[in-house]
Amino acid sequence: MAHSASPQVEIVTIGFAAPLTETSARQGRNAALLAIEEINKSNPRVNGRPVLFELLEQDDKADLRISEFVARSLVSSKVIGVIGHWNSATTIAAAPIYHTAGLAQISPFSWSRSFTQKSYKTAFQIIGSDDAGLALAADYLVGEQKLKRVLVLDDGGFLGTSMADFFSNHAKAADGEIIQRMSISGNTSDFNQPLQKARDAQADLIFFSGRVTQSDVLARNLQRFRLPAKLLLTGSVVSPAFLKNAGDIDSTILAIVPSTPLDKRPGMPALQKKYAERFGGEMIPFAVYSYDSVQLLAAATKKANSLDRAKIIDALHEIKYSGVSANIAFDANGALLKPGYTLYSYERKGWTPLRVFNGK
């Protein structure tokens, strides 16, 4: 009796681009690998054929030119889509290359509004935009809490500057006064001049958008200047690394992040446990976005029932996916529908949600 040969397993490659020397990006890569392993355990099939997913890693070193080189390399490979890049500047620099090639780009970590304002059909953002989140923070802090006198500070980088511009505009719209708009070097730890300005002008609120290490230094220096002003930071400061380095802080430190509290999401404890078992350490919460991005791309591939890049992009525009981080669906520009945000307060050496803004 003749036996038909079992269909050959086809390797399906997903690209991942990030600055892999950075701890947060490596954790994102690890979370992506965890997602790949879980998907493969389900014996996935596309168009009736068994497939095995794998991750193709590329280190863009958080450099714009290298990110463009990486994008061209991934375009010329056989990847069905790219998870990346890790920060807003490199994500946006690579976006037109993926757009021209018709290759899906899912950004797991960049929340710049500019990424989804280019009308690129290939661009997908699984967290809310910085502009919308900062509008909510300004309405609450400046409008409701009456912190009217605001000093706005950025690190001179692409994201830092654009976020400072957004916050300035929203603070003024909430009837606030921008008493000073300043930029510093992204490499400095000297905040004496802006803090002196804040003290002299009797600022109610200081806004800073920059790297975590600088945010840490700025937070600790508030006490040295005996400033009563509240400090609003952005994004990835809500992490164990910031808590470890911050020490005892009596000043009011706030942070706006593009998600509802991740530790309250139903699937988060199980994912944290699986990550610890697989990689031997605690997963930073934001790594979940890489995990969800891979799962989302695989789900779109199954929905399209094809490995054709264009059909996968169409499926991503149509998909409604229940991720660990959020329920994921996109508008016509690839922006997340109904994004949530949380304003955190740093209290007793820990971050506590002060105000949750649910997506509408």
Residue frames relative to the residue before (quaternion, step in Angstrom):
aa qw qx qy qz dx dy dz
M 1.0000 0.0000 0.0000 0.0000 0.00 0.00 0.00
A 0.3748 -0.7472 0.5043 0.2165 3.59 -0.77 1.06
H 0.2084 -0.7599 0.6042 0.1190 3.53 -1.10 0.76
S 0.3917 -0.7076 0.5320 0.2507 3.57 -0.89 0.93
A 0.5025 -0.6576 0.4711 0.3051 3.54 -1.00 0.83
S 0.4794 -0.6489 0.4993 0.3160 3.57 -1.03 0.76
P 0.5578 -0.6265 0.4138 0.3537 3.59 -0.97 0.80
Q 0.4992 -0.6668 0.4721 0.2887 3.56 -1.03 0.84
V 0.4630 -0.6787 0.4971 0.2792 3.55 -0.97 0.86
E 0.2393 -0.7738 0.5732 0.1242 3.56 -0.87 0.97
I 0.3655 -0.7196 0.5513 0.2112 3.56 -0.93 0.95
V 0.0920 -0.7841 0.6136 0.0123 3.57 -0.84 1.08
T 0.1812 -0.8353 0.5169 0.0481 3.56 -0.53 1.21
I 0.1555 -0.7556 0.6330 0.0650 3.52 -1.06 0.95
G 0.3540 -0.7480 0.5234 0.2028 3.58 -0.82 0.97
F 0.0604 -0.7677 0.6368 0.0370 3.56 -1.20 0.63
A 0.0055 -0.8177 0.5734 -0.0510 3.57 -0.62 1.15
A 0.2662 0.7394 -0.5699 0.2402 3.56 -0.75 1.12
P 0.5405 -0.5821 0.4698 0.3851 3.61 -1.25 0.20
L 0.2058 -0.8691 0.4391 0.0975 3.55 0.22 1.31
T 0.5625 0.5647 -0.4144 0.4392 3.61 1.22 0.03
E 0.6183 0.5384 -0.3452 0.4568 3.61 1.24 -0.29
T 0.5779 -0.6394 0.3901 0.3241 3.56 -0.91 0.97
S 0.6805 0.4963 -0.3086 0.4419 3.58 0.82 -0.94
A 0.6605 0.5015 -0.3094 0.4654 3.59 1.00 -0.81
R 0.6311 0.5184 -0.3393 0.4667 3.60 1.02 -0.72
Q 0.6445 0.4999 -0.3284 0.4763 3.56 1.01 -0.73
G 0.6123 0.5320 -0.3416 0.4748 3.57 1.09 -0.65
R 0.6323 0.5162 -0.3195 0.4813 3.57 1.03 -0.81
N 0.6484 0.5180 -0.3204 0.4567 3.60 0.93 -0.86
A 0.6536 0.5051 -0.3105 0.4704 3.58 0.97 -0.86
A 0.6226 0.5263 -0.3338 0.4733 3.58 1.09 -0.70
L 0.6452 0.5104 -0.3154 0.4730 3.60 0.99 -0.81
L 0.6218 0.5380 -0.3333 0.4613 3.58 1.02 -0.78
A 0.6458 0.5112 -0.3144 0.4721 3.58 0.99 -0.82
I 0.6270 0.5349 -0.3315 0.4592 3.60 0.97 -0.86
E 0.6756 0.5020 -0.2978 0.4504 3.58 0.84 -0.95
E 0.6649 0.4996 -0.3068 0.4628 3.57 0.96 -0.82
I 0.6343 0.5259 -0.3290 0.4613 3.59 0.99 -0.81
N 0.6779 0.5051 -0.2969 0.4441 3.58 0.90 -0.91
K 0.6069 0.5639 -0.3540 0.4339 3.60 1.13 -0.58
S 0.6552 0.5173 -0.3076 0.4565 3.58 1.21 -0.46
N 0.3877 -0.7467 0.4584 0.2865 3.60 1.32 0.12
P 0.0270 0.8558 -0.5159 0.0250 3.60 0.72 1.04
R 0.1294 -0.7628 0.6299 0.0676 3.53 -1.25 0.59
V 0.0903 -0.7614 0.6403 0.0471 3.54 -1.16 0.71
N 0.8352 -0.0327 -0.0382 0.5476 3.55 -0.72 1.15
G 0.7375 -0.4502 0.2178 0.4539 3.53 1.01 0.92
R 0.6738 0.4832 -0.2927 0.4763 3.59 1.23 -0.19
P 0.4704 -0.6596 0.4943 0.3152 3.60 -0.99 0.73
V 0.0922 -0.7933 0.6013 0.0265 3.55 -1.02 0.86
L 0.1839 -0.7428 0.6336 0.1141 3.52 -1.29 0.47
F 0.2777 -0.7806 0.5405 0.1464 3.56 -0.62 1.14
E 0.0005 0.7717 -0.6359 -0.0128 3.54 -1.22 0.62
L 0.4024 -0.7170 0.5265 0.2163 3.53 -1.25 0.51
L 0.1697 -0.7542 0.6278 0.0906 3.55 -0.98 0.94
E 0.1808 -0.8259 0.5304 0.0624 3.58 -0.31 1.29
Q 0.0104 -0.7698 0.6382 0.0069 3.52 -1.14 0.77
D 0.2917 -0.7568 0.5651 0.1507 3.57 -0.92 0.97
D 0.1508 -0.8179 0.5499 0.0761 3.60 -0.45 1.18
K 0.3590 -0.7868 0.4410 0.2399 3.59 1.37 0.03
A 0.5034 -0.6649 0.4060 0.3737 3.61 1.24 0.43
D 0.5031 0.6338 -0.4099 0.4208 3.57 1.20 0.62
L 0.5120 -0.6880 0.4164 0.3019 3.60 -0.77 1.01
R 0.6915 0.4701 -0.2959 0.4618 3.62 0.83 -0.91
I 0.6531 0.4960 -0.3211 0.4736 3.57 0.98 -0.80
S 0.6271 0.5359 -0.3477 0.4458 3.60 1.00 -0.72
E 0.6367 0.5094 -0.3280 0.4771 3.59 1.06 -0.69
F 0.6301 0.5201 -0.3243 0.4768 3.59 1.03 -0.79
V 0.6460 0.5186 -0.3066 0.4688 3.57 0.97 -0.91
A 0.6449 0.5275 -0.3237 0.4484 3.59 0.95 -0.88
R 0.6650 0.4915 -0.3103 0.4690 3.59 0.91 -0.85
S 0.6300 0.5315 -0.3285 0.4613 3.57 1.06 -0.75
L 0.6764 0.4831 -0.2931 0.4725 3.59 0.93 -0.86
V 0.6099 0.5511 -0.3432 0.4544 3.58 1.06 -0.74
S 0.7175 0.4491 -0.2508 0.4697 3.59 0.95 -0.88
S 0.5868 0.5485 -0.3752 0.4625 3.59 1.27 -0.15
K 0.5943 -0.5835 0.4167 0.3642 3.57 -1.26 -0.20
V 0.3088 0.7691 -0.5162 0.2159 3.61 1.16 0.37
I 0.4123 -0.7131 0.5144 0.2384 3.57 -1.12 0.70
G 0.7783 -0.0801 0.0606 0.6198 3.58 1.29 -0.25
V 0.3319 -0.7426 0.5549 0.1743 3.55 -1.29 0.36
I 0.2218 -0.7118 0.6506 0.1443 3.52 -1.08 0.85
G 0.5801 0.5603 -0.3958 0.4392 3.58 -0.35 1.21
H 0.6602 -0.0870 -0.7006 -0.2565 1.38 -2.44 0.26
W 0.7107 -0.5257 0.2759 0.3774 3.57 -1.24 0.08
N 0.7835 0.2086 -0.1481 0.5662 3.60 1.00 -0.69
S 0.6953 -0.5252 0.2988 0.3891 3.55 -1.22 0.47
A 0.6610 0.5282 -0.3308 0.4179 3.60 0.86 -0.88
T 0.7052 0.4362 -0.2761 0.4860 3.62 0.86 -0.88
T 0.5938 0.5632 -0.3628 0.4456 3.58 1.09 -0.66
I 0.7032 0.4603 -0.2593 0.4758 3.55 0.88 -0.98
A 0.6251 0.5437 -0.3401 0.4449 3.61 1.04 -0.72
A 0.7173 0.4466 -0.2488 0.4734 3.57 1.01 -0.81
A 0.5238 0.7054 -0.3880 0.2785 3.59 1.14 -0.64
P 0.6885 0.4726 -0.3270 0.4424 3.68 0.77 -0.81
I 0.6000 0.5553 -0.3614 0.4484 3.60 1.13 -0.53
Y 0.6692 0.4669 -0.2956 0.4968 3.58 0.94 -0.84
H 0.6235 0.5524 -0.3372 0.4386 3.58 1.03 -0.77
T 0.6709 0.5023 -0.2958 0.4584 3.57 0.87 -0.98
A 0.7163 0.4467 -0.2429 0.4779 3.58 1.04 -0.82
G 0.3993 -0.7228 0.4779 0.2996 3.60 1.20 -0.32
L 0.4652 0.6577 -0.4433 0.3930 3.56 1.01 0.90
A 0.4644 -0.7013 0.4672 0.2723 3.58 -0.76 1.05
Q 0.0875 -0.7680 0.6341 0.0178 3.54 -1.06 0.93
I 0.0536 -0.7872 0.6144 -0.0050 3.58 -0.55 1.19
S 0.1923 -0.7957 0.5647 0.1052 3.56 -0.52 1.15
P 0.2680 -0.8113 0.4980 0.1479 3.60 -0.56 1.09
F 0.8254 0.2879 -0.0818 0.4787 3.56 1.09 -0.57
S 0.6510 0.5049 -0.3442 0.4504 3.61 1.12 -0.39
W 0.1225 -0.8240 0.5514 0.0445 3.57 -0.85 0.96
S 0.3079 0.7515 -0.5199 0.2649 3.57 1.14 0.57
R 0.5012 -0.6610 0.4769 0.2906 3.55 -0.91 0.96
S 0.5877 0.6242 -0.3602 0.3679 3.58 1.09 -0.73
F 0.5843 0.6176 -0.3729 0.3717 3.59 1.08 -0.67
T 0.7910 0.2908 -0.1553 0.5154 3.58 0.92 -0.83
Q 0.5617 0.6042 -0.3928 0.4064 3.60 1.20 0.36
K 0.5616 0.6232 -0.3759 0.3936 3.58 1.28 0.16
S 0.3819 -0.7331 0.4633 0.3196 3.59 1.35 -0.13
Y 0.3215 0.7183 -0.5394 0.2996 3.56 0.98 0.88
K 0.3967 -0.7351 0.4982 0.2327 3.58 -0.63 1.08
T 0.6568 0.5478 -0.2869 0.4315 3.57 1.23 -0.51
A 0.6482 0.5651 -0.3024 0.4113 3.61 1.24 -0.40
F 0.0223 0.7925 -0.6068 0.0576 3.56 -0.90 1.02
Q 0.1251 -0.7981 0.5893 0.0100 3.55 -0.87 1.06
I 0.1887 -0.8446 0.4918 0.0956 3.61 -0.40 1.17
I 0.6653 0.3556 -0.3325 0.5660 3.57 1.26 0.42
G 0.6266 -0.5578 0.3895 0.3802 3.57 -1.23 0.40
S 0.5788 -0.6140 0.4161 0.3389 3.57 -1.23 0.39
D 0.6149 -0.5659 0.4131 0.3620 3.55 -1.23 0.56
D 0.6314 0.5602 -0.3394 0.4150 3.59 0.94 -0.85
A 0.6863 0.4785 -0.2844 0.4681 3.59 0.86 -0.96
G 0.6632 0.5122 -0.3064 0.4516 3.60 0.95 -0.86
L 0.6789 0.4842 -0.2892 0.4701 3.57 0.97 -0.84
A 0.5848 0.5579 -0.3671 0.4604 3.59 1.15 -0.56
L 0.6598 0.5012 -0.3027 0.4710 3.58 0.95 -0.87
A 0.6565 0.5102 -0.3088 0.4619 3.59 0.97 -0.88
A 0.6670 0.4984 -0.3037 0.4630 3.59 0.94 -0.86
D 0.6306 0.5355 -0.3381 0.4486 3.58 0.95 -0.84
Y 0.7021 0.4655 -0.2706 0.4659 3.56 0.96 -0.90
L 0.7582 0.4135 -0.2290 0.4491 3.60 0.67 -1.09
V 0.7462 0.3757 -0.2150 0.5059 3.57 0.87 -0.94
G 0.7245 0.4506 -0.2478 0.4589 3.56 0.87 -0.98
E 0.7852 0.3357 -0.1729 0.4908 3.58 0.70 -1.11
Q 0.7631 0.3807 -0.2017 0.4818 3.58 0.85 -0.97
K 0.3882 -0.7799 0.4269 0.2426 3.58 1.35 0.02
L 0.3370 0.6933 -0.5517 0.3183 3.58 0.98 0.86
K 0.0585 -0.8996 0.4327 -0.0002 3.51 0.58 1.27
R 0.7325 0.4001 -0.2353 0.4981 3.59 1.01 -0.77
V 0.0190 -0.8578 0.5058 -0.0896 3.54 -0.23 1.36
L 0.1582 -0.7352 0.6515 0.1003 3.55 -1.00 0.92
V 0.1508 -0.8061 0.5708 0.0402 3.57 -0.70 1.12
L 0.0219 -0.8130 0.5767 -0.0778 3.55 -0.71 1.21
D 0.0020 0.7942 -0.6077 -0.0023 3.58 -1.02 0.78
D 0.5546 -0.6476 0.4308 0.2957 3.55 -1.31 0.31
G 0.5891 -0.6178 0.3560 0.3802 3.58 1.24 0.25
G 0.5615 0.6014 -0.3889 0.4144 3.60 1.27 -0.09
F 0.7295 -0.4340 0.2960 0.4381 3.55 -1.31 0.22
L 0.7363 0.4156 -0.2442 0.4748 3.58 0.68 -1.09
G 0.6420 0.5426 -0.3323 0.4278 3.57 0.93 -0.88
T 0.6845 0.4870 -0.2845 0.4619 3.57 0.90 -0.92
S 0.6819 0.4857 -0.3043 0.4544 3.58 0.85 -0.92
M 0.6538 0.4994 -0.3231 0.4677 3.61 1.01 -0.74
A 0.6259 0.5254 -0.3376 0.4671 3.58 1.03 -0.72
D 0.6309 0.5208 -0.3280 0.4724 3.58 1.04 -0.75
F 0.6492 0.5150 -0.3166 0.4616 3.58 0.90 -0.92
F 0.6956 0.4787 -0.2958 0.4466 3.57 0.80 -1.01
S 0.6095 0.5493 -0.3534 0.4493 3.59 1.00 -0.77
N 0.6771 0.4972 -0.2962 0.4546 3.57 0.86 -0.96
H 0.6919 0.4723 -0.2861 0.4651 3.59 0.91 -0.89
A 0.6204 0.5342 -0.3451 0.4589 3.60 1.07 -0.69
K 0.6589 0.4910 -0.3091 0.4788 3.58 0.98 -0.81
A 0.6361 0.5255 -0.3283 0.4598 3.58 1.06 -0.73
A 0.6859 0.4477 -0.2688 0.5067 3.58 1.22 -0.56
D 0.5692 -0.6318 0.3438 0.3983 3.57 1.32 0.46
G 0.4221 0.6818 -0.4831 0.3516 3.56 1.09 0.74
E 0.3429 -0.7139 0.5724 0.2125 3.55 -1.33 0.28
I 0.2765 -0.7392 0.5910 0.1670 3.58 -0.79 1.03
I 0.2030 -0.8262 0.5158 0.1005 3.56 -0.16 1.27
Q 0.7891 -0.0367 0.0214 0.6128 3.59 1.23 -0.44
R 0.1114 -0.7594 0.6385 0.0564 3.57 -1.06 0.85
M 0.0607 0.8400 -0.5254 0.1208 3.59 -0.35 1.29
S 0.1650 -0.7409 0.6381 0.1291 3.53 -1.32 0.45
I 0.1304 -0.7641 0.6265 0.0817 3.55 -1.19 0.66
S 0.6253 -0.5031 0.4213 0.4224 3.56 -1.28 0.11
G 0.5055 -0.6605 0.4700 0.2954 3.56 -1.06 0.76
N 0.6992 0.4613 -0.2675 0.4762 3.60 1.26 -0.16
T 0.5764 0.6289 -0.3764 0.3613 3.59 1.22 -0.17
S 0.2165 -0.7351 0.6199 0.1689 3.52 -1.32 0.39
D 0.5313 0.6225 -0.3907 0.4214 3.57 1.32 0.27
F 0.0023 0.8159 -0.5749 0.0611 3.56 -0.33 1.29
N 0.2944 0.8019 -0.4861 0.1843 3.59 1.21 0.26
Q 0.6881 0.4997 -0.3044 0.4290 3.59 0.79 -0.96
P 0.7092 0.4311 -0.3062 0.4663 3.67 0.69 -0.86
L 0.6558 0.5035 -0.3304 0.4553 3.60 1.00 -0.69
Q 0.6090 0.5267 -0.3488 0.4797 3.57 1.11 -0.61
K 0.6272 0.5297 -0.3226 0.4711 3.57 1.03 -0.84
A 0.6570 0.5186 -0.3085 0.4519 3.58 0.94 -0.93
R 0.6696 0.4926 -0.3015 0.4670 3.59 0.99 -0.83
D 0.6692 0.5088 -0.3048 0.4478 3.58 0.90 -0.93
A 0.7445 0.4017 -0.2135 0.4886 3.58 1.00 -0.86
Q 0.3765 -0.7543 0.4595 0.2795 3.58 1.33 0.03
A 0.0513 0.8323 -0.5446 0.0900 3.54 0.76 1.12
D 0.3586 -0.7023 0.5738 0.2210 3.55 -1.16 0.69
L 0.8044 0.0936 0.0166 0.5864 3.54 1.09 -0.80
I 0.1326 -0.7464 0.6470 0.0822 3.55 -1.08 0.85
F 0.1326 -0.7710 0.6185 0.0740 3.57 -0.87 0.98
F 0.0401 0.7938 -0.6058 0.0358 3.58 -0.90 0.93
S 0.0539 -0.7662 0.6401 0.0207 3.53 -0.99 0.94
G 0.3614 0.7066 -0.5312 0.2965 3.54 -0.47 1.26
R 0.7567 -0.3749 0.2713 0.4618 3.56 -1.28 -0.24
V 0.6547 -0.5350 0.3710 0.3841 3.55 -1.23 0.57
T 0.6555 0.5239 -0.3281 0.4338 3.59 0.89 -0.87
Q 0.6609 0.4825 -0.3077 0.4855 3.59 1.02 -0.74
S 0.6165 0.5459 -0.3451 0.4504 3.59 1.01 -0.77
D 0.6257 0.5471 -0.3183 0.4559 3.56 1.06 -0.82
V 0.6702 0.4896 -0.2927 0.4748 3.59 0.89 -0.96
L 0.6550 0.5173 -0.3132 0.4530 3.58 0.90 -0.91
A 0.6484 0.5269 -0.3192 0.4473 3.60 0.92 -0.89
R 0.6965 0.4724 -0.2832 0.4598 3.59 0.91 -0.88
N 0.6641 0.5225 -0.3033 0.4405 3.58 1.14 -0.59
L 0.4814 0.6610 -0.4448 0.3654 3.59 1.20 -0.26
Q 0.6711 0.5125 -0.2950 0.4472 3.56 0.96 -0.91
R 0.6258 0.5537 -0.3381 0.4329 3.55 1.02 -0.81
F 0.7228 0.3995 -0.2337 0.5132 3.58 1.09 -0.72
R 0.3425 -0.7622 0.4781 0.2704 3.58 1.34 -0.03
L 0.2567 0.7891 -0.5097 0.2273 3.52 0.93 0.99
P 0.3209 -0.7504 0.5403 0.2048 3.61 -0.79 0.91
A 0.4807 0.6922 -0.4304 0.3234 3.60 1.25 -0.28
K 0.4194 -0.6597 0.5608 0.2728 3.53 -1.20 0.62
L 0.2737 -0.7603 0.5724 0.1393 3.57 -1.15 0.70
L 0.1300 -0.7855 0.6029 0.0509 3.58 -0.78 1.07
L 0.0986 -0.7917 0.6030 0.0008 3.55 -0.73 1.19
T 0.3791 -0.7341 0.5197 0.2174 3.57 -1.26 0.17
G 0.9170 0.1600 -0.0608 0.3603 3.45 -1.42 0.53
S 0.9104 -0.0234 0.0184 0.4126 3.47 -0.94 -1.08
V 0.4167 0.6731 -0.5051 0.3438 3.63 1.15 0.30
V 0.6153 0.5221 -0.3545 0.4724 3.60 1.19 -0.47
S 0.4602 0.6485 -0.4454 0.4115 3.51 0.39 1.34
P 0.6469 -0.5229 0.3781 0.4064 3.59 -1.21 0.38
A 0.6010 0.5803 -0.3642 0.4116 3.61 1.07 -0.67
F 0.6597 0.4874 -0.3128 0.4789 3.59 0.94 -0.82
L 0.6493 0.5234 -0.3237 0.4468 3.57 0.91 -0.85
K 0.6465 0.5353 -0.3150 0.4430 3.56 1.02 -0.81
N 0.7592 0.4035 -0.2049 0.4678 3.56 0.93 -0.89
A 0.6108 0.6233 -0.3543 0.3359 3.58 1.11 -0.58
G 0.2566 -0.7853 0.5278 0.1971 3.60 1.00 -0.70
D 0.7320 -0.3783 0.3046 0.4778 3.55 -1.19 -0.56
I 0.0300 0.7935 -0.6033 0.0735 3.55 -0.61 1.19
D 0.2266 -0.7900 0.5585 0.1124 3.55 -0.72 1.10
S 0.5719 0.6045 -0.3803 0.4036 3.59 1.19 -0.45
T 0.5149 -0.6245 0.4856 0.3303 3.57 -1.25 0.39
I 0.0405 -0.7920 0.6081 -0.0362 3.54 -0.53 1.27
L 0.0715 -0.7956 0.6015 -0.0047 3.55 -0.85 1.04
A 0.0439 -0.7859 0.6154 0.0418 3.58 -1.23 0.41
I 0.2226 -0.7515 0.6071 0.1311 3.55 -1.06 0.82
V 0.0328 -0.8071 0.5892 -0.0204 3.60 -0.80 1.03
P 0.4841 -0.7078 0.4428 0.2618 3.60 -1.10 0.70
S 0.6612 0.4273 -0.3609 0.5000 3.57 0.61 1.14
T 0.4816 -0.5559 0.5534 0.3908 3.51 -1.30 0.17
P 0.7018 -0.4749 0.2772 0.4530 3.66 -1.10 0.39
L 0.3875 -0.7658 0.4659 0.2151 3.57 -0.48 1.21
D 0.6357 0.5437 -0.3478 0.4235 3.60 1.05 -0.65
K 0.6436 0.5042 -0.3210 0.4780 3.59 1.29 -0.19
R 0.5132 0.6422 -0.4253 0.3787 3.58 1.25 -0.17
P 0.5851 -0.6494 0.3519 0.3348 3.63 -0.81 0.99
G 0.7668 0.4008 -0.2216 0.4497 3.61 0.88 -0.85
M 0.4776 0.7248 -0.4162 0.2706 3.58 1.24 -0.20
P 0.6607 0.5023 -0.3507 0.4339 3.68 0.77 -0.80
A 0.6544 0.5079 -0.3199 0.4599 3.59 0.96 -0.82
L 0.6522 0.5062 -0.3158 0.4675 3.58 0.99 -0.80
Q 0.6291 0.5291 -0.3311 0.4633 3.58 0.98 -0.83
K 0.6571 0.5119 -0.3072 0.4603 3.57 0.97 -0.85
K 0.6677 0.4965 -0.3023 0.4651 3.59 0.90 -0.90
Y 0.6303 0.5277 -0.3334 0.4617 3.57 1.04 -0.79
A 0.6659 0.5069 -0.3060 0.4538 3.60 0.88 -0.94
E 0.6632 0.5001 -0.3062 0.4652 3.58 0.97 -0.81
R 0.7065 0.4702 -0.2622 0.4594 3.57 0.99 -0.83
F 0.8284 0.2335 -0.0851 0.5019 3.59 0.89 -0.91
G 0.4787 -0.7381 0.3956 0.2636 3.58 1.25 0.12
G 0.7530 0.2852 -0.2226 0.5496 3.58 1.05 0.66
E 0.6354 -0.5465 0.3921 0.3792 3.53 -1.31 0.26
M 0.3661 -0.7236 0.5478 0.2057 3.57 -1.03 0.84
I 0.4024 -0.6707 0.5527 0.2877 3.57 -0.87 0.88
P 0.6052 -0.6146 0.3468 0.3685 3.62 -0.87 0.84
F 0.6811 0.5269 -0.3131 0.4005 3.59 0.90 -0.87
A 0.5103 0.6383 -0.4290 0.3850 3.63 1.21 -0.19
V 0.5155 0.6506 -0.4157 0.3719 3.59 1.21 -0.41
Y 0.6092 0.5709 -0.3703 0.4073 3.61 1.06 -0.58
S 0.6184 0.5138 -0.3456 0.4839 3.60 1.10 -0.59
Y 0.6221 0.5411 -0.3239 0.4640 3.56 1.01 -0.87
D 0.6966 0.4673 -0.2744 0.4701 3.57 0.82 -0.99
S 0.6220 0.5594 -0.3469 0.4240 3.61 1.02 -0.76
V 0.6636 0.4865 -0.2995 0.4829 3.58 0.96 -0.87
Q 0.6540 0.5078 -0.3142 0.4644 3.57 0.90 -0.91
L 0.6407 0.5334 -0.3111 0.4563 3.56 1.02 -0.82
L 0.6709 0.4939 -0.3016 0.4638 3.60 0.88 -0.91
A 0.6454 0.5033 -0.3193 0.4776 3.58 1.01 -0.79
A 0.6459 0.5171 -0.3189 0.4623 3.60 1.00 -0.80
A 0.6434 0.5126 -0.3189 0.4707 3.59 1.04 -0.75
T 0.6179 0.5402 -0.3352 0.4625 3.57 1.08 -0.73
K 0.6658 0.4826 -0.2970 0.4853 3.57 0.98 -0.84
K 0.6357 0.5276 -0.3261 0.4596 3.57 1.03 -0.78
A 0.6784 0.4677 -0.2795 0.4929 3.57 0.99 -0.84
N 0.1933 -0.7996 0.5270 0.2136 3.56 1.23 -0.65
S 0.6659 0.4268 -0.2747 0.5467 3.50 1.11 0.81
L 0.3614 -0.7055 0.5646 0.2301 3.53 -1.29 0.48
D 0.4012 0.7101 -0.4717 0.3352 3.55 1.28 0.25
R 0.5065 -0.6928 0.4231 0.2907 3.58 -0.71 1.08
A 0.6697 0.5079 -0.3066 0.4467 3.60 0.90 -0.89
K 0.6672 0.4940 -0.3072 0.4653 3.59 0.96 -0.80
I 0.6172 0.5302 -0.3413 0.4706 3.59 1.09 -0.64
I 0.6306 0.5197 -0.3306 0.4722 3.60 1.01 -0.78
D 0.6370 0.5173 -0.3268 0.4688 3.59 0.95 -0.83
A 0.6601 0.5091 -0.3074 0.4590 3.58 0.96 -0.86
L 0.6275 0.5337 -0.3373 0.4556 3.60 1.03 -0.73
H 0.6549 0.5037 -0.3169 0.4658 3.60 1.03 -0.71
E 0.7211 0.4374 -0.2431 0.4792 3.59 1.14 -0.56
I 0.5961 0.6556 -0.3497 0.3043 3.56 1.12 -0.66
K 0.1077 -0.7164 0.6817 0.1021 3.50 -1.34 0.54
Y 0.0066 0.8421 -0.5312 0.0929 3.53 -0.25 1.32
S 0.2969 -0.7448 0.5727 0.1706 3.57 -0.90 0.95
G 0.0749 -0.8296 0.5533 -0.0030 3.55 -0.14 1.32
V 0.6444 -0.4848 0.4014 0.4343 3.54 -1.30 0.04
S 0.7148 0.4635 -0.2558 0.4570 3.59 0.95 -0.87
A 0.7872 -0.1346 0.1513 0.5825 3.59 1.04 -0.76
N 0.5052 -0.5469 0.5324 0.4026 3.50 -1.36 -0.04
I 0.1837 -0.8498 0.4932 0.0299 3.54 -0.47 1.25
A 0.2439 0.6940 -0.6528 0.1807 3.51 -0.93 1.10
F 0.3165 -0.7909 0.5093 0.1224 3.57 -1.12 0.67
D 0.4309 -0.6372 0.5588 0.3100 3.53 -1.29 0.43
A 0.7647 -0.3915 0.2416 0.4513 3.59 -1.28 0.01
N 0.6987 0.4592 -0.2662 0.4797 3.61 1.17 -0.55
G 0.5649 -0.6102 0.3865 0.3990 3.59 1.26 -0.05
A 0.4702 0.6450 -0.4615 0.3872 3.60 1.24 0.28
L 0.5713 -0.6117 0.4333 0.3342 3.55 -1.13 0.74
L 0.3567 -0.7135 0.5636 0.2148 3.55 -0.95 0.92
K 0.8636 0.0751 -0.0810 0.4919 3.56 -1.13 0.79
P 0.1219 0.8195 -0.5504 0.1027 3.62 0.74 0.99
G 0.2756 -0.7410 0.5862 0.1772 3.55 -1.18 0.59
Y 0.1333 -0.7699 0.6199 0.0720 3.56 -1.26 0.48
T 0.1397 -0.7757 0.6074 0.0985 3.55 -1.24 0.49
L 0.2252 -0.7195 0.6416 0.1411 3.52 -1.08 0.87
Y 0.1525 -0.8145 0.5585 0.0378 3.57 -0.54 1.25
S 0.1901 -0.7362 0.6353 0.1350 3.53 -1.31 0.48
Y 0.3558 -0.7320 0.5448 0.2018 3.56 -0.97 0.94
E 0.1313 0.8010 -0.5628 0.1564 3.57 -0.45 1.24
R 0.8582 0.0065 -0.0286 0.5125 3.56 -1.00 0.92
K 0.6810 -0.5142 0.2699 0.4460 3.54 0.88 1.04
G 0.7160 0.3652 -0.2748 0.5278 3.58 1.06 0.67
W 0.4581 -0.6715 0.5142 0.2735 3.55 -1.26 0.51
T 0.0720 -0.7906 0.6080 -0.0002 3.56 -0.91 1.00
P 0.4666 -0.6651 0.4921 0.3126 3.63 -0.85 0.86
L 0.2257 -0.7816 0.5730 0.0995 3.56 -0.78 1.09
R 0.7837 -0.0630 0.0793 0.6128 3.54 1.04 -0.84
V 0.1478 -0.7786 0.6061 0.0678 3.58 -0.85 1.02
F 0.1588 -0.7764 0.6066 0.0642 3.53 -0.85 1.06
N 0.2111 -0.8070 0.5415 0.1048 3.58 -0.29 1.23
G 0.5767 -0.6277 0.4105 0.3240 3.53 -1.07 0.81
K 0.1431 -0.7828 0.6016 0.0692 3.54 -1.09 0.78
